[in-house]
Amino acid sequence: MKAMTEPAPCQVEPGESAPTPRPVAVGLDELRDMAWERLFGNTRPVELEIGTGKGAFLLRRARANPQRNFLGIEWANQVYRYAVDRMQRWGVPNVRLLRTDADHFIRVVCPRDSLSALHVYHPDPWPKKRHHKRRLFKPVFVEAAARCLIPGGHWAVQTDHDEYFEVISALLRTHPLLVETPFDDPEFGVEAARVATNYEIKYLREGRRMHQLAVKRRAP
């Protein structure tokens, strides 16, 4: 993968003022009764990545799409702090990072009908059967996440775990609000130049098979 060059300044739409510097890291208290406009300072479309890790995907995606806002959620403190530092060093104005439980955020905090896209790449498979209850993908989570999407909003999932993918695909493909769409759907904005995650790069080098699935919320 090519090294990244210095980012271009964020573009400003007609009628918008130039963005003022805002903290990359946000706390859950700042999101009570939240509105995306207050968080980002504009009304641009919002994409959410669950499991941001060190932020490689989010950084490249945000830089490639300056007219969109991006929120990344990560629970592991060490990599969360790495991602925050990374975004601050690159000065990406359209990214916010939050350290919290993703399931709680989706079910309790995230506004309904508000996300243009949801990215969940390589969620922890918790492979031991006694740990399956800790998995992110459960019916209650999928139901809440589907309602967080706007009509037409996309949800992309990727994993290298065969059994977990079967569970995920069954939940998403049978949900009445969701319909399958090509993973590289041009409307999603990823196309052939889709940005790889750190996990994807690592796993492909190890020869692991990637499972990919994308759905979008049905129009009313």
NUBA-658773 format. One record per residue (C-alpha): residue in one letter; x, y, z. Coordinates in nm, 4 decimals. Layout:
! residues N
<atom><r>A</r><east>X</east><north>Y</north><up>Z</up></atom>
...
***
This chain:
! residues 220
<atom><r>M</r><east>0.0000</east><north>0.0000</north><up>0.0000</up></atom>
<atom><r>K</r><east>0.1353</east><north>0.3433</north><up>-0.0882</up></atom>
<atom><r>A</r><east>0.2452</east><north>0.5778</north><up>0.1869</up></atom>
<atom><r>M</r><east>0.0063</east><north>0.8630</north><up>0.2520</up></atom>
<atom><r>T</r><east>0.1060</east><north>1.2155</north><up>0.1549</up></atom>
<atom><r>E</r><east>0.0068</east><north>1.5227</north><up>0.3488</up></atom>
<atom><r>P</r><east>-0.3722</east><north>1.5688</north><up>0.3464</up></atom>
<atom><r>A</r><east>-0.5425</east><north>1.8345</north><up>0.1409</up></atom>
<atom><r>P</r><east>-0.7413</east><north>2.1008</north><up>0.3276</up></atom>
<atom><r>C</r><east>-1.1035</east><north>2.0127</north><up>0.3960</up></atom>
<atom><r>Q</r><east>-1.3309</east><north>2.1498</north><up>0.1258</up></atom>
<atom><r>V</r><east>-1.6022</east><north>2.3970</north><up>0.2221</up></atom>
<atom><r>E</r><east>-1.9471</east><north>2.3880</north><up>0.0663</up></atom>
<atom><r>P</r><east>-2.1115</east><north>2.7124</north><up>-0.0524</up></atom>
<atom><r>G</r><east>-2.2756</east><north>2.8789</north><up>0.2441</up></atom>
<atom><r>E</r><east>-2.0590</east><north>2.6955</north><up>0.4982</up></atom>
<atom><r>S</r><east>-1.7869</east><north>2.8582</north><up>0.7037</up></atom>
<atom><r>A</r><east>-1.4411</east><north>2.7062</north><up>0.7238</up></atom>
<atom><r>P</r><east>-1.4281</east><north>2.4347</north><up>0.9921</up></atom>
<atom><r>T</r><east>-1.2903</east><north>2.5362</north><up>1.3296</up></atom>
<atom><r>P</r><east>-1.0549</east><north>2.2939</north><up>1.5050</up></atom>
<atom><r>R</r><east>-1.2468</east><north>2.0488</north><up>1.7231</up></atom>
<atom><r>P</r><east>-1.1215</east><north>1.7741</north><up>1.9528</up></atom>
<atom><r>V</r><east>-1.0866</east><north>1.4356</north><up>1.7843</up></atom>
<atom><r>A</r><east>-1.1663</east><north>1.2412</north><up>2.1019</up></atom>
<atom><r>V</r><east>-1.5170</east><north>1.2816</north><up>2.2392</up></atom>
<atom><r>G</r><east>-1.6738</east><north>1.1465</north><up>2.5557</up></atom>
<atom><r>L</r><east>-2.0073</east><north>0.9736</north><up>2.5880</up></atom>
<atom><r>D</r><east>-2.1361</east><north>1.2616</north><up>2.8007</up></atom>
<atom><r>E</r><east>-2.0954</east><north>1.4896</north><up>2.4993</up></atom>
<atom><r>L</r><east>-2.3349</east><north>1.2678</north><up>2.3053</up></atom>
<atom><r>R</r><east>-2.6291</east><north>1.2777</north><up>2.5448</up></atom>
<atom><r>D</r><east>-2.9348</east><north>1.3972</north><up>2.3529</up></atom>
<atom><r>M</r><east>-2.6900</east><north>1.4139</north><up>2.0694</up></atom>
<atom><r>A</r><east>-2.7190</east><north>1.5764</north><up>1.7335</up></atom>
<atom><r>W</r><east>-2.4590</east><north>1.5083</north><up>1.4688</up></atom>
<atom><r>E</r><east>-2.4613</east><north>1.8758</north><up>1.3713</up></atom>
<atom><r>R</r><east>-2.3398</east><north>1.9778</north><up>1.7169</up></atom>
<atom><r>L</r><east>-2.0719</east><north>1.7098</north><up>1.7170</up></atom>
<atom><r>F</r><east>-1.9270</east><north>1.7952</north><up>1.3756</up></atom>
<atom><r>G</r><east>-2.0376</east><north>2.1550</north><up>1.3268</up></atom>
<atom><r>N</r><east>-2.2212</east><north>2.0835</north><up>1.0005</up></atom>
<atom><r>T</r><east>-2.5010</east><north>1.8746</north><up>0.8528</up></atom>
<atom><r>R</r><east>-2.2970</east><north>1.6509</north><up>0.6240</up></atom>
<atom><r>P</r><east>-2.3695</east><north>1.2752</north><up>0.5990</up></atom>
<atom><r>V</r><east>-2.2326</east><north>1.0659</north><up>0.8857</up></atom>
<atom><r>E</r><east>-2.0590</east><north>0.7289</north><up>0.8617</up></atom>
<atom><r>L</r><east>-1.9842</east><north>0.5147</north><up>1.1663</up></atom>
<atom><r>E</r><east>-1.7087</east><north>0.2568</north><up>1.2010</up></atom>
<atom><r>I</r><east>-1.7366</east><north>0.0075</north><up>1.4853</up></atom>
<atom><r>G</r><east>-1.4014</east><north>-0.1324</north><up>1.5918</up></atom>
<atom><r>T</r><east>-1.1755</east><north>0.1416</north><up>1.4606</up></atom>
<atom><r>G</r><east>-0.8569</east><north>-0.0160</north><up>1.5930</up></atom>
<atom><r>K</r><east>-0.5571</east><north>0.2009</north><up>1.5078</up></atom>
<atom><r>G</r><east>-0.7633</east><north>0.4026</north><up>1.2637</up></atom>
<atom><r>A</r><east>-0.6061</east><north>0.3055</north><up>0.9297</up></atom>
<atom><r>F</r><east>-0.9380</east><north>0.2555</north><up>0.7499</up></atom>
<atom><r>L</r><east>-1.1057</east><north>0.5567</north><up>0.9070</up></atom>
<atom><r>L</r><east>-0.8161</east><north>0.7896</north><up>0.8294</up></atom>
<atom><r>R</r><east>-0.7981</east><north>0.6976</north><up>0.4621</up></atom>
<atom><r>R</r><east>-1.1744</east><north>0.6930</north><up>0.4165</up></atom>
<atom><r>A</r><east>-1.2182</east><north>1.0315</north><up>0.5837</up></atom>
<atom><r>R</r><east>-0.9417</east><north>1.1875</north><up>0.3769</up></atom>
<atom><r>A</r><east>-1.0907</east><north>1.0461</north><up>0.0576</up></atom>
<atom><r>N</r><east>-1.4371</east><north>1.1787</north><up>0.1475</up></atom>
<atom><r>P</r><east>-1.3975</east><north>1.5270</north><up>0.3000</up></atom>
<atom><r>Q</r><east>-1.7658</east><north>1.6028</north><up>0.2430</up></atom>
<atom><r>R</r><east>-1.8669</east><north>1.3333</north><up>0.4900</up></atom>
<atom><r>N</r><east>-1.8334</east><north>1.3063</north><up>0.8671</up></atom>
<atom><r>F</r><east>-1.6936</east><north>0.9975</north><up>1.0387</up></atom>
<atom><r>L</r><east>-1.7275</east><north>0.8632</north><up>1.3915</up></atom>
<atom><r>G</r><east>-1.5103</east><north>0.5736</north><up>1.5004</up></atom>
<atom><r>I</r><east>-1.5865</east><north>0.3599</north><up>1.8057</up></atom>
<atom><r>E</r><east>-1.3185</east><north>0.1545</north><up>1.9779</up></atom>
<atom><r>W</r><east>-1.3188</east><north>-0.0115</north><up>2.3202</up></atom>
<atom><r>A</r><east>-0.9546</east><north>-0.1226</north><up>2.3598</up></atom>
<atom><r>N</r><east>-0.7888</east><north>0.1731</north><up>2.5283</up></atom>
<atom><r>Q</r><east>-0.4378</east><north>0.1348</north><up>2.3884</up></atom>
<atom><r>V</r><east>-0.5376</east><north>0.1247</north><up>2.0226</up></atom>
<atom><r>Y</r><east>-0.8036</east><north>0.3910</north><up>2.0821</up></atom>
<atom><r>R</r><east>-0.5365</east><north>0.6287</north><up>2.2110</up></atom>
<atom><r>Y</r><east>-0.3171</east><north>0.5398</north><up>1.9132</up></atom>
<atom><r>A</r><east>-0.6015</east><north>0.6229</north><up>1.6741</up></atom>
<atom><r>V</r><east>-0.6715</east><north>0.9544</north><up>1.8481</up></atom>
<atom><r>D</r><east>-0.3058</east><north>1.0520</north><up>1.8225</up></atom>
<atom><r>R</r><east>-0.2986</east><north>0.9440</north><up>1.4592</up></atom>
<atom><r>M</r><east>-0.5976</east><north>1.1588</north><up>1.3631</up></atom>
<atom><r>Q</r><east>-0.4594</east><north>1.4570</north><up>1.5528</up></atom>
<atom><r>R</r><east>-0.1225</east><north>1.4291</north><up>1.3807</up></atom>
<atom><r>W</r><east>-0.2892</east><north>1.4194</north><up>1.0390</up></atom>
<atom><r>G</r><east>-0.5258</east><north>1.7016</north><up>1.1284</up></atom>
<atom><r>V</r><east>-0.8349</east><north>1.5317</north><up>0.9853</up></atom>
<atom><r>P</r><east>-1.1246</east><north>1.7694</north><up>1.0590</up></atom>
<atom><r>N</r><east>-1.4126</east><north>1.5351</north><up>0.9767</up></atom>
<atom><r>V</r><east>-1.3344</east><north>1.2538</north><up>1.2238</up></atom>
<atom><r>R</r><east>-1.4378</east><north>1.2011</north><up>1.5858</up></atom>
<atom><r>L</r><east>-1.3390</east><north>0.9034</north><up>1.8001</up></atom>
<atom><r>L</r><east>-1.5273</east><north>0.7603</north><up>2.0940</up></atom>
<atom><r>R</r><east>-1.4210</east><north>0.4936</north><up>2.3432</up></atom>
<atom><r>T</r><east>-1.7349</east><north>0.3110</north><up>2.4457</up></atom>
<atom><r>D</r><east>-1.9259</east><north>-0.0145</north><up>2.4122</up></atom>
<atom><r>A</r><east>-2.0549</east><north>-0.0317</north><up>2.0556</up></atom>
<atom><r>D</r><east>-2.3643</east><north>-0.2332</north><up>2.1425</up></atom>
<atom><r>H</r><east>-2.4722</east><north>0.0247</north><up>2.4010</up></atom>
<atom><r>F</r><east>-2.4033</east><north>0.3110</north><up>2.1624</up></atom>
<atom><r>I</r><east>-2.6137</east><north>0.1620</north><up>1.8849</up></atom>
<atom><r>R</r><east>-2.9035</east><north>0.0596</north><up>2.1089</up></atom>
<atom><r>V</r><east>-2.9182</east><north>0.3640</north><up>2.3372</up></atom>
<atom><r>V</r><east>-2.7283</east><north>0.6635</north><up>2.1985</up></atom>
<atom><r>C</r><east>-2.7249</east><north>0.6627</north><up>1.8182</up></atom>
<atom><r>P</r><east>-3.0174</east><north>0.8595</north><up>1.6706</up></atom>
<atom><r>R</r><east>-3.2531</east><north>0.6683</north><up>1.4462</up></atom>
<atom><r>D</r><east>-3.2540</east><north>0.7416</north><up>1.0737</up></atom>
<atom><r>S</r><east>-2.9215</east><north>0.9252</north><up>1.0947</up></atom>
<atom><r>L</r><east>-2.6322</east><north>0.7177</north><up>0.9533</up></atom>
<atom><r>S</r><east>-2.5512</east><north>0.7143</north><up>0.5838</up></atom>
<atom><r>A</r><east>-2.3154</east><north>0.4194</north><up>0.6306</up></atom>
<atom><r>L</r><east>-2.2052</east><north>0.1697</north><up>0.8936</up></atom>
<atom><r>H</r><east>-1.8737</east><north>-0.0175</north><up>0.8755</up></atom>
<atom><r>V</r><east>-1.8024</east><north>-0.3257</north><up>1.0881</up></atom>
<atom><r>Y</r><east>-1.4814</east><north>-0.4969</north><up>0.9846</up></atom>
<atom><r>H</r><east>-1.3424</east><north>-0.7996</north><up>1.1668</up></atom>
<atom><r>P</r><east>-1.5593</east><north>-0.7922</north><up>1.4793</up></atom>
<atom><r>D</r><east>-1.4329</east><north>-1.0178</north><up>1.7568</up></atom>
<atom><r>P</r><east>-1.5717</east><north>-1.3658</north><up>1.6747</up></atom>
<atom><r>W</r><east>-1.5481</east><north>-1.4956</north><up>2.0322</up></atom>
<atom><r>P</r><east>-1.4962</east><north>-1.8437</north><up>1.8861</up></atom>
<atom><r>K</r><east>-1.5583</east><north>-2.0475</north><up>2.2025</up></atom>
<atom><r>K</r><east>-1.9240</east><north>-2.1412</north><up>2.2329</up></atom>
<atom><r>R</r><east>-1.9473</east><north>-2.0293</north><up>2.5940</up></atom>
<atom><r>H</r><east>-1.8382</east><north>-1.6815</north><up>2.4819</up></atom>
<atom><r>H</r><east>-2.0898</east><north>-1.6415</north><up>2.1977</up></atom>
<atom><r>K</r><east>-2.3075</east><north>-1.4248</north><up>2.4224</up></atom>
<atom><r>R</r><east>-2.0327</east><north>-1.1596</north><up>2.4034</up></atom>
<atom><r>R</r><east>-2.0576</east><north>-1.1282</north><up>2.0270</up></atom>
<atom><r>L</r><east>-2.1689</east><north>-0.7988</north><up>1.8815</up></atom>
<atom><r>F</r><east>-2.4007</east><north>-0.9453</north><up>1.6188</up></atom>
<atom><r>K</r><east>-2.7196</east><north>-1.0472</north><up>1.7946</up></atom>
<atom><r>P</r><east>-3.0810</east><north>-0.9842</north><up>1.6898</up></atom>
<atom><r>V</r><east>-3.1258</east><north>-0.6872</north><up>1.9247</up></atom>
<atom><r>F</r><east>-2.8104</east><north>-0.5200</north><up>1.7927</up></atom>
<atom><r>V</r><east>-2.9020</east><north>-0.5747</north><up>1.4274</up></atom>
<atom><r>E</r><east>-3.2515</east><north>-0.4393</north><up>1.4868</up></atom>
<atom><r>A</r><east>-3.1183</east><north>-0.1219</north><up>1.6482</up></atom>
<atom><r>A</r><east>-2.8420</east><north>-0.0719</north><up>1.3913</up></atom>
<atom><r>A</r><east>-3.0839</east><north>-0.1104</north><up>1.1003</up></atom>
<atom><r>R</r><east>-3.2976</east><north>0.1668</north><up>1.2459</up></atom>
<atom><r>C</r><east>-2.9948</east><north>0.3940</north><up>1.2892</up></atom>
<atom><r>L</r><east>-2.9425</east><north>0.3879</north><up>0.9122</up></atom>
<atom><r>I</r><east>-3.1213</east><north>0.6322</north><up>0.6885</up></atom>
<atom><r>P</r><east>-3.3327</east><north>0.4760</north><up>0.4112</up></atom>
<atom><r>G</r><east>-3.0776</east><north>0.3729</north><up>0.1508</up></atom>
<atom><r>G</r><east>-2.7976</east><north>0.3783</north><up>0.4077</up></atom>
<atom><r>H</r><east>-2.5337</east><north>0.1079</north><up>0.3627</up></atom>
<atom><r>W</r><east>-2.3917</east><north>-0.1413</north><up>0.6105</up></atom>
<atom><r>A</r><east>-2.0718</east><north>-0.3280</north><up>0.5226</up></atom>
<atom><r>V</r><east>-1.9334</east><north>-0.6225</north><up>0.7197</up></atom>
<atom><r>Q</r><east>-1.6141</east><north>-0.8210</north><up>0.6770</up></atom>
<atom><r>T</r><east>-1.4707</east><north>-1.1137</north><up>0.8734</up></atom>
<atom><r>D</r><east>-1.2322</east><north>-1.4043</north><up>0.8227</up></atom>
<atom><r>H</r><east>-1.4267</east><north>-1.6298</north><up>1.0639</up></atom>
<atom><r>D</r><east>-1.6423</east><north>-1.8807</north><up>0.8738</up></atom>
<atom><r>E</r><east>-1.8944</east><north>-1.9670</north><up>1.1434</up></atom>
<atom><r>Y</r><east>-1.9407</east><north>-1.6097</north><up>1.2622</up></atom>
<atom><r>F</r><east>-2.0004</east><north>-1.4977</north><up>0.9052</up></atom>
<atom><r>E</r><east>-2.2818</east><north>-1.7519</north><up>0.8765</up></atom>
<atom><r>V</r><east>-2.4417</east><north>-1.6003</north><up>1.1858</up></atom>
<atom><r>I</r><east>-2.3951</east><north>-1.2443</north><up>1.0615</up></atom>
<atom><r>S</r><east>-2.5243</east><north>-1.3149</north><up>0.7118</up></atom>
<atom><r>A</r><east>-2.8322</east><north>-1.4921</north><up>0.8455</up></atom>
<atom><r>L</r><east>-2.9167</east><north>-1.1956</north><up>1.0691</up></atom>
<atom><r>L</r><east>-2.8663</east><north>-0.9324</north><up>0.8009</up></atom>
<atom><r>R</r><east>-3.0162</east><north>-1.1177</north><up>0.5052</up></atom>
<atom><r>T</r><east>-3.3382</east><north>-1.2000</north><up>0.6890</up></atom>
<atom><r>H</r><east>-3.4009</east><north>-0.8628</north><up>0.8513</up></atom>
<atom><r>P</r><east>-3.7105</east><north>-0.6988</north><up>0.6995</up></atom>
<atom><r>L</r><east>-3.5551</east><north>-0.3509</north><up>0.6889</up></atom>
<atom><r>L</r><east>-3.2414</east><north>-0.4629</north><up>0.5043</up></atom>
<atom><r>V</r><east>-3.1695</east><north>-0.5794</north><up>0.1515</up></atom>
<atom><r>E</r><east>-2.8407</east><north>-0.7158</north><up>0.0203</up></atom>
<atom><r>T</r><east>-2.6357</east><north>-0.4967</north><up>-0.2112</up></atom>
<atom><r>P</r><east>-2.2965</east><north>-0.5471</north><up>-0.3812</up></atom>
<atom><r>F</r><east>-2.0089</east><north>-0.4948</north><up>-0.1399</up></atom>
<atom><r>D</r><east>-1.8439</east><north>-0.2604</north><up>-0.3905</up></atom>
<atom><r>D</r><east>-2.1666</east><north>-0.0771</north><up>-0.4742</up></atom>
<atom><r>P</r><east>-2.0624</east><north>0.2591</north><up>-0.6287</up></atom>
<atom><r>E</r><east>-2.3378</east><north>0.4288</north><up>-0.4270</up></atom>
<atom><r>F</r><east>-2.1493</east><north>0.3244</north><up>-0.1153</up></atom>
<atom><r>G</r><east>-1.8467</east><north>0.5166</north><up>-0.2343</up></atom>
<atom><r>V</r><east>-1.5897</east><north>0.2414</north><up>-0.1824</up></atom>
<atom><r>E</r><east>-1.5775</east><north>0.0956</north><up>-0.5343</up></atom>
<atom><r>A</r><east>-1.2592</east><north>-0.0750</north><up>-0.6502</up></atom>
<atom><r>A</r><east>-1.0366</east><north>0.1533</north><up>-0.4448</up></atom>
<atom><r>R</r><east>-1.1896</east><north>0.0370</north><up>-0.1179</up></atom>
<atom><r>V</r><east>-0.9629</east><north>0.1031</north><up>0.1762</up></atom>
<atom><r>A</r><east>-0.8243</east><north>-0.2029</north><up>0.3507</up></atom>
<atom><r>T</r><east>-0.8157</east><north>-0.2338</north><up>0.7279</up></atom>
<atom><r>N</r><east>-0.5053</east><north>-0.3298</north><up>0.9234</up></atom>
<atom><r>Y</r><east>-0.6639</east><north>-0.6673</north><up>0.9977</up></atom>
<atom><r>E</r><east>-0.7454</east><north>-0.7267</north><up>0.6321</up></atom>
<atom><r>I</r><east>-0.3895</east><north>-0.6545</north><up>0.5213</up></atom>
<atom><r>K</r><east>-0.2529</east><north>-0.8867</north><up>0.7895</up></atom>
<atom><r>Y</r><east>-0.4981</east><north>-1.1692</north><up>0.7234</up></atom>
<atom><r>L</r><east>-0.4562</east><north>-1.1581</north><up>0.3463</up></atom>
<atom><r>R</r><east>-0.0819</east><north>-1.1928</north><up>0.3917</up></atom>
<atom><r>E</r><east>-0.1535</east><north>-1.5011</north><up>0.6018</up></atom>
<atom><r>G</r><east>-0.3715</east><north>-1.6419</north><up>0.3243</up></atom>
<atom><r>R</r><east>-0.6979</east><north>-1.6239</north><up>0.5147</up></atom>
<atom><r>R</r><east>-1.0261</east><north>-1.6105</north><up>0.3273</up></atom>
<atom><r>M</r><east>-1.2263</east><north>-1.2899</north><up>0.3644</up></atom>
<atom><r>H</r><east>-1.6050</east><north>-1.2950</north><up>0.3904</up></atom>
<atom><r>Q</r><east>-1.7771</east><north>-0.9738</north><up>0.2851</up></atom>
<atom><r>L</r><east>-2.1401</east><north>-0.8700</north><up>0.2976</up></atom>
<atom><r>A</r><east>-2.3151</east><north>-0.5397</north><up>0.2373</up></atom>
<atom><r>V</r><east>-2.6782</east><north>-0.4499</north><up>0.2907</up></atom>
<atom><r>K</r><east>-2.8730</east><north>-0.1290</north><up>0.2758</up></atom>
<atom><r>R</r><east>-3.1864</east><north>-0.0119</north><up>0.4478</up></atom>
<atom><r>R</r><east>-3.4948</east><north>-0.0399</north><up>0.2344</up></atom>
<atom><r>A</r><east>-3.6712</east><north>0.2752</north><up>0.1235</up></atom>
<atom><r>P</r><east>-4.0052</east><north>0.3323</north><up>0.2989</up></atom>
***
